């Protein structure tokens, strides 16, 4: 398996992976047109972030989205990790750890001082996975306002 930065040609397979992810998350619904538009913006504007993909010989088997912003608390660039998903056929094989470590390295290379991520409150397996890789629970809670 090989990790690389996603290209526009990867968007159809990335949408398939997002469909897997969003079908198991409580707050999101798969929508290929919407997901394609978001993926394209990130891929075509690398200053906003990057999408790392895990490839086997024939297809994409995993992805993670790393977005960049600036933290006034830390006085510099930070990363937001989103859309971490590994195809069910590869779960338990170490593929997720490989992908997450690549995202952490990419964040460090980009000068990020912190990585923040969200996962479903009820997804205890994901929480344990991230904690095994050094992530800790925050006392902060997310609040959202969807805009029309």
Helices and strands as residue ranges (DSSP letters): E 2-5, G 8-10, H 11-24, H 32-44, E 49-55, E 60-71, E 76-86, G 88-90, H 95-109, E 115-117, H 124-132
